[in-house]
Amino acid sequence: MRPLRVPQTTSRCASMRRSPAAIVTSEDVVKQKPAPDIFLEAARRIGVAPQFCRAYEDTDLGMMAIRAANMEAIDVRELLRPH
């Protein structure tokens, strides 16, 4: 198994109360966003059907990929905008 490389921005910006059950990177799938493969692989690894998953994204291509995976899509850009 190859060592996991988590982008620094991901590890620095992610505010999680517990470790994620699975981390999937672009290196783990053949088709990149906007294909849903990366999100479908994450769902497979945690053993949850995609329709019961929620994914967070900060790009238009990522939002398209989440929706193509039939998951609930949360655009974090909206959460970061000043009100």
Backbone as a chain_set.jsonl record, in Angstrom:
{"seq": "MRPLRVPQTTSRCASMRRSPAAIVTSEDVVKQKPAPDIFLEAARRIGVAPQFCRAYEDTDLGMMAIRAANMEAIDVRELLRPH", "coords": {"N": [[0.846, -1.183, 0.0], [0.587, 2.162, -0.876], [2.045, 5.145, 0.595], [-0.093, 7.536, 2.171], [-0.825, 10.695, 0.934], [-1.874, 13.626, 2.015], [-3.136, 16.647, 0.907], [-1.682, 19.689, 2.077], [-3.33, 21.922, 2.468], [-5.792, 20.735, 2.764], [-5.509, 19.214, 5.133], [-4.908, 21.263, 6.879], [-7.085, 23.026, 6.735], [-9.337, 21.515, 7.158], [-11.777, 20.986, 9.505], [-12.409, 18.763, 11.613], [-14.13, 16.7, 13.897], [-13.473, 14.134, 14.395], [-11.346, 11.607, 12.974], [-11.519, 11.093, 9.436], [-13.39, 8.405, 7.945], [-12.497, 7.396, 5.577], [-10.125, 8.36, 3.122], [-9.952, 9.638, -0.033], [-8.145, 10.253, -2.914], [-7.305, 12.012, -5.983], [-5.514, 10.314, -7.145], [-6.469, 7.821, -6.669], [-8.464, 7.104, -8.392], [-9.561, 6.597, -11.823], [-11.009, 8.292, -13.587], [-11.333, 11.776, -13.452], [-12.81, 14.597, -11.671], [-15.256, 16.283, -13.579], [-16.395, 13.749, -13.327], [-18.06, 11.3, -11.308], [-16.481, 9.514, -9.923], [-14.513, 9.72, -7.776], [-16.038, 10.39, -5.533], [-17.842, 8.29, -5.469], [-16.083, 6.202, -4.943], [-15.235, 6.882, -2.37], [-17.648, 6.543, -0.955], [-17.981, 3.799, -1.348], [-15.771, 2.804, 0.085], [-16.415, 3.445, 2.718], [-18.674, 2.032, 3.029], [-21.287, 2.947, 2.548], [-24.275, 3.68, 0.88], [-24.325, 5.801, -1.977], [-26.531, 7.63, -2.15], [-27.078, 8.184, 0.458], [-25.089, 9.756, 1.356], [-23.25, 12.743, 2.144], [-21.461, 15.326, 0.673], [-18.759, 17.646, 0.655], [-17.62, 20.489, -1.064], [-15.505, 22.714, -2.984], [-15.415, 23.634, -5.56], [-16.726, 24.202, -8.881], [-16.598, 22.004, -10.659], [-16.311, 19.917, -8.83], [-18.743, 20.078, -7.456], [-20.456, 19.318, -9.525], [-19.603, 16.683, -9.832], [-20.308, 15.525, -7.362], [-23.107, 15.708, -7.45], [-23.545, 14.089, -9.692], [-22.875, 11.702, -8.582], [-25.055, 11.197, -7.105], [-25.321, 12.247, -4.532], [-25.806, 14.27, -1.573], [-24.965, 17.603, -1.988], [-22.781, 19.991, -0.695], [-21.821, 23.224, -0.963], [-18.999, 24.639, -0.013], [-18.032, 27.148, -0.435], [-20.107, 28.904, -0.194], [-20.458, 28.859, 2.515], [-18.258, 30.176, 3.425], [-18.393, 32.778, 2.611], [-18.54, 36.236, 3.438], [-21.139, 37.606, 5.411]], "CA": [[0.0, 0.0, 0.0], [1.418, 3.367, -0.961], [1.761, 6.098, 1.675], [-1.132, 8.525, 1.897], [-0.376, 12.087, 0.911], [-3.016, 14.531, 2.115], [-2.695, 18.025, 0.656], [-1.547, 20.495, 3.294], [-4.495, 22.78, 2.658], [-6.877, 19.893, 3.264], [-5.297, 18.889, 6.537], [-4.887, 22.495, 7.669], [-8.38, 23.685, 6.732], [-10.418, 20.617, 7.577], [-12.069, 21.047, 10.93], [-13.201, 17.574, 11.881], [-14.088, 16.281, 15.297], [-12.822, 12.831, 14.416], [-10.695, 11.289, 11.707], [-12.442, 10.567, 8.422], [-13.377, 6.949, 7.794], [-11.735, 7.105, 4.361], [-9.638, 9.497, 2.354], [-9.77, 9.259, -1.424], [-7.533, 11.331, -3.683], [-7.392, 11.849, -7.435], [-4.643, 9.206, -7.512], [-7.17, 6.568, -6.4], [-9.489, 6.862, -9.42], [-9.121, 6.834, -13.199], [-11.685, 9.48, -14.108], [-11.309, 12.916, -12.535], [-13.996, 15.454, -11.663], [-16.584, 16.18, -12.995], [-16.892, 12.378, -13.17], [-18.367, 11.066, -9.898], [-15.696, 8.371, -9.43], [-13.841, 9.93, -6.489], [-17.057, 10.364, -4.486], [-18.364, 6.915, -5.412], [-15.065, 5.388, -4.269], [-15.306, 7.199, -0.935], [-18.843, 5.869, -0.429], [-17.7, 2.352, -1.325], [-14.816, 2.503, 1.158], [-17.04, 3.518, 4.047], [-19.793, 1.1, 3.048], [-22.561, 3.677, 2.595], [-24.81, 3.952, -0.455], [-24.13, 7.222, -2.317], [-27.704, 8.486, -1.887], [-27.107, 8.498, 1.885], [-23.851, 10.492, 1.652], [-23.168, 14.198, 1.973], [-20.087, 15.677, 0.325], [-18.446, 19.071, 0.718], [-16.754, 20.802, -2.199], [-15.262, 24.143, -3.171], [-15.256, 23.945, -6.982], [-17.877, 23.866, -9.716], [-16.439, 20.627, -11.14], [-16.583, 19.037, -7.701], [-20.193, 20.072, -7.219], [-21.038, 18.505, -10.582], [-19.257, 15.293, -9.543], [-21.134, 15.081, -6.227], [-24.479, 15.52, -7.938], [-23.528, 12.933, -10.581], [-22.791, 10.534, -7.703], [-26.347, 11.114, -6.408], [-25.097, 12.584, -3.129], [-26.135, 15.64, -1.173], [-23.799, 18.451, -2.252], [-22.648, 21.213, 0.088], [-20.819, 24.125, -1.537], [-18.388, 25.328, 1.125], [-17.794, 28.554, -0.777], [-21.232, 29.662, 0.368], [-20.266, 28.93, 3.963], [-17.108, 31.029, 3.709], [-18.661, 34.157, 2.192], [-18.962, 37.131, 4.501], [-22.587, 37.901, 5.356]], "C": [[0.888, 1.241, 0.0], [1.082, 4.327, 0.173], [0.736, 7.133, 1.236], [-0.544, 9.914, 1.96], [-1.607, 12.973, 0.906], [-2.509, 15.938, 1.857], [-2.701, 18.849, 1.932], [-2.774, 21.362, 3.529], [-5.674, 21.982, 3.201], [-6.705, 19.63, 4.745], [-5.331, 20.133, 7.416], [-6.285, 23.097, 7.797], [-9.514, 22.804, 7.237], [-10.583, 20.694, 9.088], [-13.005, 19.889, 11.253], [-13.053, 17.17, 13.343], [-13.447, 14.916, 15.459], [-12.227, 12.565, 13.047], [-11.705, 10.761, 10.704], [-12.302, 9.056, 8.304], [-12.567, 6.53, 6.571], [-11.294, 8.408, 3.715], [-9.366, 8.983, 0.95], [-9.194, 10.471, -2.151], [-7.679, 11.048, -5.176], [-6.512, 10.695, -7.927], [-5.332, 7.851, -7.352], [-8.21, 6.206, -7.46], [-8.924, 7.176, -10.802], [-9.708, 8.128, -13.742], [-11.723, 10.573, -13.042], [-12.631, 13.678, -12.597], [-14.09, 16.172, -13.006], [-17.18, 14.769, -12.976], [-17.093, 12.109, -11.68], [-17.46, 10.044, -9.215], [-15.084, 8.563, -8.046], [-14.844, 9.868, -5.324], [-17.671, 8.976, -4.348], [-17.374, 5.984, -4.713], [-15.068, 5.645, -2.77], [-16.504, 6.504, -0.295], [-18.612, 4.369, -0.328], [-16.803, 1.995, -0.149], [-15.444, 2.567, 2.547], [-18.285, 2.649, 4.141], [-21.155, 1.764, 3.158], [-23.012, 3.941, 1.162], [-24.704, 5.446, -0.757], [-25.316, 8.117, -1.975], [-27.835, 8.851, -0.405], [-25.862, 9.273, 2.33], [-24.037, 11.988, 1.433], [-21.701, 14.509, 1.694], [-19.939, 17.192, 0.29], [-17.418, 19.39, -0.36], [-16.613, 22.309, -2.34], [-15.013, 24.511, -4.631], [-16.526, 23.562, -7.74], [-17.796, 22.432, -10.224], [-16.737, 19.619, -10.038], [-18.064, 18.951, -7.387], [-20.905, 19.23, -8.266], [-20.796, 17.018, -10.299], [-20.1, 14.731, -8.402], [-22.554, 14.805, -6.689], [-24.568, 14.31, -8.864], [-23.439, 11.624, -9.788], [-24.082, 10.315, -6.919], [-26.196, 11.311, -4.903], [-25.597, 13.993, -2.844], [-24.869, 16.483, -1.303], [-23.856, 19.728, -1.418], [-21.502, 22.031, -0.507], [-20.222, 24.953, -0.396], [-18.082, 26.785, 0.826], [-18.902, 29.439, -0.217], [-21.098, 29.825, 1.882], [-19.173, 29.904, 4.343], [-17.319, 32.49, 3.332], [-19.057, 35.01, 3.388], [-20.45, 37.491, 4.329], [-22.855, 39.361, 5.568]], "O": [[1.827, 1.344, 0.789], [-0.047, 4.328, 0.665], [0.707, 7.548, 0.078], [0.147, 10.27, 2.915], [-2.308, 13.06, -0.102], [-1.562, 16.385, 2.505], [-3.602, 18.727, 2.762], [-3.212, 21.521, 4.669], [-6.461, 22.49, 4.001], [-7.641, 19.8, 5.525], [-5.739, 20.063, 8.575], [-6.635, 23.622, 8.854], [-10.539, 23.309, 7.693], [-9.632, 20.489, 9.842], [-14.227, 20.017, 11.177], [-11.981, 17.29, 13.934], [-12.939, 14.581, 16.529], [-12.574, 13.232, 12.072], [-12.644, 10.057, 11.077], [-11.228, 8.501, 8.535], [-12.014, 5.43, 6.537], [-11.997, 9.417, 3.759], [-8.637, 8.008, 0.766], [-9.703, 11.584, -2.014], [-8.123, 9.971, -5.574], [-6.745, 10.159, -9.01], [-4.832, 6.842, -7.848], [-8.775, 5.113, -7.423], [-7.95, 7.915, -10.94], [-8.988, 8.962, -14.291], [-12.092, 10.332, -11.893], [-13.463, 13.431, -13.47], [-13.069, 16.628, -13.52], [-18.354, 14.606, -12.642], [-16.35, 12.652, -10.862], [-17.658, 9.74, -8.039], [-15.135, 7.649, -7.223], [-14.523, 9.35, -4.255], [-17.983, 8.538, -3.241], [-17.778, 5.084, -3.977], [-14.918, 4.711, -1.984], [-16.384, 5.938, 0.792], [-18.999, 3.74, 0.657], [-17.041, 1.001, 0.537], [-15.047, 1.827, 3.447], [-18.888, 2.539, 5.209], [-22.07, 1.224, 3.78], [-22.218, 4.375, 0.327], [-24.967, 6.271, 0.119], [-25.12, 9.256, -1.551], [-28.618, 9.733, -0.053], [-25.611, 9.427, 3.525], [-24.873, 12.424, 0.641], [-20.81, 14.019, 2.389], [-20.87, 17.919, -0.057], [-16.456, 18.645, -0.546], [-17.462, 23.079, -1.89], [-14.464, 25.575, -4.917], [-17.297, 22.71, -7.297], [-18.797, 21.716, -10.226], [-17.35, 18.582, -10.291], [-18.581, 17.874, -7.088], [-21.85, 18.509, -7.946], [-21.687, 16.193, -10.503], [-20.555, 13.589, -8.469], [-23.132, 13.773, -6.349], [-25.558, 13.579, -8.83], [-23.872, 10.573, -10.259], [-24.191, 9.356, -6.155], [-26.848, 10.639, -4.104], [-25.786, 14.8, -3.755], [-23.818, 16.11, -0.78], [-24.852, 20.451, -1.434], [-20.358, 21.578, -0.546], [-20.871, 25.862, 0.122], [-17.891, 27.577, 1.749], [-18.661, 30.579, 0.183], [-21.569, 30.809, 2.454], [-19.157, 30.411, 5.465], [-16.513, 33.347, 3.693], [-19.817, 34.567, 4.25], [-20.932, 37.654, 3.208], [-24.011, 39.785, 5.553]]}, "num_chains": 1, "name": "protein.A"}
